[in-house]
Amino acid sequence: MNPYQGPPRYLHNIGFCNSAPQSFGNPAPMPGYPTMGYPAPQPGYPNTGSGYPQQSSYSQQQSYPQSSSGYPPAPQGYPPSQGYHSAQGYPPAQGYPSAQGYPPAQGYPTSQGYPPNQGHPSAQPYPQSRAQQSPGHQGYPHSVQSHQAYNISSPVYSEPKSKPTVVPVNPFDPRDDAAVLRKAMKGFGTDEKAIIQVLTRRSNEQRLRIAFEFKTLYGKDLVSDLKSETTGKFEDIVVALMTPLPQFYAKELHDATAGIGTDEDVLIEVMCTMSNHEINVIKQAYTAIYGTLLEDDLRGDTSGNFKRLMTSLCMGNRSENFHVDQNQAREDARSLLQAGELRLGTDESVFNAVLCSRSFPQLAAIFQEYQFLTGHDIDDAIKAEFSGDLEKALRAIVKVVRNKPLFFAERLHKSMKGLGTNDRQLIRIMVTRCEVDLGDIADMFQSKYGETLQSWIEGDCSGHYKKCLLGLLGLY
């Protein structure tokens, strides 16, 4: 049974994640080690409202005669302190569309395929509320109803939230955390437990603020101190935790294309799973650090249709219209069928255009329509029509549309199975997904492989490196 067929268990994975790490809202850094921009206002800062004297203190002066009529009295001249936008007034950093726009899970065909000699399944291909369902209805529902089923404002659909394993701690005092880290690294020996507990229980943005305060208090760079006190894979994961996520992704992409050879798996994992906002922020960070365009480096290190796919994804221009157009989905499914199975050879440009430009809910509808037309899943068609890196990338998009945690669970399993461990891949997924959906990924890992992610980490890693990974799972 294909685990990607049938209803996806975690609906929030059809599209962009619910709560992107806040570091994606920070500005791109200057070359060198990036900072997080301006730190958020601290409680210790004086209230801006008291910084300006009230106008009434000036009204007592007799230099200017009071106006008897026509103009309002002077005390109202200065706006109250609430006129300045508080920190809550700015839009949240995640900047992602509302989660309610994702299609319900029931819209996916089950893995058993079609009932024999019945044509279309008896169930409606796109679910509606119970009040709208009519028993015995077959075929395609009316397009207006399909729009309602995916409407962002639809009252019949409630989006389950993702399960991050690392959340911002509250209350948060970065100076206290900086003092704890300083004490852990001062003198002979290192208190690795204190380092792990601080770094794995703070969000990426909070870790960057700790580094800011550390340099303020002690005049030393926190990352440099951590590197001097740690070694091996433990050092690698600690440095990854202290790097702003856009810069971390930029470094992973740069290392995947630099030197001899290309790590296409890294390109596929990052480029096929990021949202428009994330891709654009990563591109800014990439140019700030390396002085070149990400698109140019991707094009220079890839070739053929895989290069075209990477270029399209690098544009960060996927549709974000979460209303599903049923008729357009049917037309796109027919276009994919005619570009692949119904012709000699394959028109790769059609697959490239559809899979790189349609919104994730729209793609989910297209994949369902494709199965209605052909009787088999589009993943099987891609395996038959494509090969190599292009096949892996297109299949990755299909998997991410249907069940993103399952995609990353498979990547984690692949990084640890067999002889040896792909530590870089393991660190990358654990560090980048812990604030998004690592709890969901761990659940899917256990569901598919019958063993917990914790048991695999404990069996494949050791020492403080293992403890840090478990800390990101909330288990240390």
N, C-alpha and C positions, 0 to 999 in steps of 0.2 A: 504493500500500500504506500502510495506516495504521500508523505506527511504534509505536503504543500497543497494537496487537493482537499476538497471539502471545506467546511466553514473554518476560517481562522479563529483561533481561540482568543487572541488578544487583538481587539478591534482597533486599538490605537496605533497599531503598526501599519495600517493602511494609510500611508502618507507620512506626515512629519510628526516627530515625537512631541508629546504633550508639553514637557518641561525641559527645554534645552538648557544645558549648563550656562550660567550667567556670564561666563567669560567670553561667550560669543557676542556679547553686547559691548565689549570693551573696544577701544580704538586700536588700530594696528600700531605696533611698536616701531621705534627707530632701529636701525641695524644694531646688532649686538644682542645682549640679553634683553628681552622685552619686559616692560612693566605693564601694569594693569590699568594705566590711566590714572585718573584722579580717584583717590580713596573716598569712600562714602562718608558723609558727615558723621562725626563722632558725638556721643552725648556730651562730651566735655567742652565742646565749642560753645561760645556764648550765643544766646538767642539773638537772632538778627533783629528781632522786634525791639529789643532794648538798646540797640546800637544807636538809633537815631532819637534825639529828644523829641518829645511830643510838641506839636505845634503850639500847644497852649503856653509853653514856656516862652515862646516868642511873642505871643499875643499880648503879654504883659508889658512889652516895651512900647513906649509912647512915640517912637520915631515915625510910625506910620499911623495915620488916623484910621479909625475903624470906619468901614463903609456902613452907612445907615440903611442902604437898600440896594437891591439889584444883584449884588454878588453874595454868594454863601459865605458864612463866617469862616475865618482862617483855620480853625482847628481841624476842619475836614480836609485840609489841603494835602496832608501826607496820607497815603494809604496805610492801613494797618499792616503789621508784619506778615499777615496771612497772604498779602498780595504776592509775595515771592513764592514760587512753586516749591513745595516740599519735595523730599526725595520720592514720595509716593506719586507725585504728579507726573513723573516721567513714565513713558510706556515701559512695560516690563521688558527685561532683556531678551526673553526668549523670542518675542516677535513672531511667533508662529500662529497660523490661523486657528480658529476655534476648532476644538476636537470634535464638536458635534457634527461636523460636515462629513465625517467618514461614513461609508456605507455600512449597514448592518452586516453581521457575519453570515446571516442565512442566505445571502445572495450567491454564495459560491456553490457550484455543483458538488455533490458528494463523489467520493472516489469510486463508488460502485458503477458509475457511468449511467447509461439510460436503461430504463426498464425495457424488456424486449417488445418490439412491435407496437410501441406506443408513440413514437415520434418525440415530441417535446415532453419533458417531465410534467407530471400532473401538478406539481407544486409551482407556484408562481416564481419566475426567475428572479424577481426583485421583490423582497418582502415589503409589506405594508403593515399598517397597524391592524389589529384584529378587527376593528370596526370596518376597515376597508376590504378585508379579505372576503371573497365569495367562494363557497365550497364548489368544487368541481371545475373551477376556472382553469383553462389550459391555454398554452401558447404564451405569447408575449403580452404583458400588461400594457394598458394605455400609457403613452409616454408621459402624460401629465402626472399620472400616479407614480411613475418611476421618479420623476423630478421631486415629488413630495417625499418619496422614501429617502432620498438623499439630501433633502433640503436641510440647510444648517439650522433653521429655526424649527424643524420638525419636532413636535412635542413627544412623539412616540419613541424616540431613540435617546438613550442615555449612554454616554461614552465612559467606559471604565478607565480609571486612571492607571498610568504605568507605575511600576514598583521600583523606584531607585533604592539602592542600598546605602548611599551616602547623601545626606541632606544637610543644608546649612544649619550649623548649631546655633541655638538661641537660648540664652544670651551669649554673645560672642565678644571677647576681649582680646584683640590681637596682641596687645602688649604683654598680657599674662602668658599667652601661648609662646610669644617670642622669648620670654624669660625662661619658660620650661625647656624650650629647645636649647637655649644658651647653657642652662645648667646641665642638660643631658650630654653636651659635647665639651664641657669645660673640664680641664684637668686630665688625669690619666683614665683611659677607658672611655667607653661610650655607652650611654643608657639607650640601647636600641628600642626597648619596649616603649619608653616615653616618646621617642621620635615616631614610632609606628602609630601609637594611639592618638597623637596630635594630628598627623598628616592624613590618616585614613578616616578621621571623624570630622573633617572640615571639607567644605566645598572647595572647588578650584579657586574661586574668587576669594574666599577667606584665606586660603593658603598664600595667595599673592599679597594680601594685606598684611599677613604675618611677616612675610619677607620685607615689606615696606617698613614696618615698625622695627624689625630686627636691625635693619641698617640704620634707622633713626637712633635707636638706643645704643647700639654697640659699634657703629661705624664699620661693620663687616657685612659681606654678602652672604646671605643664608645658604644659597645654593652651593657656593664655594666651600663653606664650612661643612655642609652635609656630604659633599663629594670627598672631602679630606677625611671624613670620619667613617665612611662606608666603602664597601668594595663589591665587586662582582655584580650579580643580578640584582642584589638589594640596592646597590647604588643606582642601577639603571631605573628601577621602578620609583625610587625616591626622587630622582631628577625629573622623571616623567610627571610625577604628581605635582612638582613645583613649577612646571612649565604651563603657561596659558594654553588652553586647548587649541585655539587657531594656530599658534606657533608650533604646537606639538604635531598637529596634522600636517602643517607645511613641511616640517622636518622629515616626517615619515614619507611624504610624497617626493621630496628632494632626494632622500637617500635611495628611494626605489628606482629613481631614474639616473642617478649619478653613477659614474664609473662604468665598468664593463658589464653589460647585461642589464636587464630590467626585471624588477619584481612585479610582474603583472598582477599577482594576487593582491598586493597592497593597493594598487591603482583601482582594482575592481572593488575591493572592500570599502575604500573611502569614497570614490566618485559615484558609485551606484547606490550609496545609502544616505548621502548628505542632502539636505534641503537647499533651496535656492539661497536662503540667507547664509547658511553655513558655508556653502561653496564660495560665495562672494567675500565673506570675511576671511576665509582661508587664502583666497587669491591675494587679498590686500596684505596679509601677514607674509605670504611667500615673497611678494615683491619687496616688502620692507626689509626682509632678512637677507635675501639672496640677490636682489637687484635685477632679477629677470622675471618675465611673465610665466606663470604656471602653464598657461596654454602653450607657449613656445616650447617649454621643456617637455611637455607631454607629447607634442607633435614631433619633436626632434628625436624622441626615444621610442616611438611606436610606429607602426606602419599599417598600410592597408585599411580594411574596414574597421579594425579595432582602433586605429588612430582617429577615424572619423567619429566613432562612438565616443571616445574620450573627449574629443573636441566639442561635441554637442553637449555632453554632460558638464564640461567646464564652463559653458556659457551661463549656467545657473539660471536658465530661463524656462523651466518647466511650468506649465499652467498651474495656477493655484486656485482655479475655479472649482469649488467642491460640489457644485451642482452637476449631477451626471446627466448627460444628454444621451438618452436611450437610442435614438435614431443614429446619432453619430457613432456610438459604440458598435452598432450593427454594421454600419458602413466600414468602420476601421477593421472589424473582424473579417469582413469579406475581402478588404484590401490585403490583409496579412495572408489570408488563404490563397488569394490569386498570386501574391508575390512569392509564395513558397511552394506549397504542395501541388497546386494546380498548374504549374509551369515547369518546363525543363530548366534546371538551374534555380537560382534564388536571387531575387531582387533585394539585396541587403539594405538599400536606401529606404525602402518602405518600412522595414522593421526599425531602422534607426530613427526615422522621423516619428513614428508612432510612440515607441517606447521612451524616447527622450523628451517629448514635448507634451504628452498628455498628463493630466494630473493623476495621482495614484488612485483615487476613487474611480476615475474614468477608465484607467487601465484595468481595474478589477472588473468593471462591467464588460470591457472588451474581451477579457480572457474568458468570461462566462459565455458571452455570445459566441466566441470561437468554438467552445465545446458544444454548444447547441448546434452549430453548423456542421461540425465534423465528427462528433461523437468521441473525441479524445482531447486530452489536455494540451494546451499550447506549449507546455514544457516539453512534452514528447515531440511536438513538431519542431521545436528549436533544436533538440538533440539530433533529429533526423536531417535537418537542413543546414546546420552550421557545425563548425569544429574549432578546436583550439581556444584561444583567449576570447574571441568574439562570442563563441558559444557560452563560455563561463560567465561573461559579463551580462549577456542577455538573460540567461537563466537566473543570475543574481538579482536582476531587476524584478523578474517575476516573483522570486522568493520574497524579496523585501516588500513588495506590494501586498503579498498575502500574509506574511507572518515574519516580521523583522526579528523578534527574539529567537525564533527557530533558526533563522539564518546565522545569527551570531553564536547560537549554541553549537551549531555544526562547525563553525570556525574554531571555537574553543576546543571542541573534541578533536578536530584535526590537528591542532597545535600540540596536543599532549599524547596522542595515540602513537603506538609503535615505539621504536627505539629513539631516544632523545626527545627533546622538547624544543618547539619553536618559541623561545622565550619572548622574542620581540613581538610576535603576533599575540601571545598570551597577555603580555603587559599592555599592549595597545588597546585590546578589547576591554580588559578589566578597568583600565584607567579612564577610558573615554565613555564607557557605558554605565559606570557606577552611579552617576547622577541622573541617568535617564531611565534605564529599564533593566539593570543587571538582575534585579529580583525576578523579572519575567524570564530573562535568559536562563537563570538557574532552574526555574520551574520547567521550562521547555527541555533543558538538558536532562533532567531527571525523567521527564515524561518519555523522551525518545530513547534514551540509553539505559534506563532502569537503574542508574546510579547517580548519586548526587555530585554536583560540581565540586563541593567541598572534598569529597573522598578522592576525586581525581587530582585535585591540587595537592592534597596531602600525600598522595602516592607518587606524584611526579616532581614535586619541588621539596626544598628542605631549608632549614635555617630561618634566618630573619626574612628572607625573600618569601618563603611560604607564609610566614606570619603576616607579612604585609598584604599578600594577596587575600588571605582569609579576613584581614581587617577591612578590606574593601567590600567583602561580602557581609560585613557586620558580625563576624564570628570570632573576633579576637579583641 
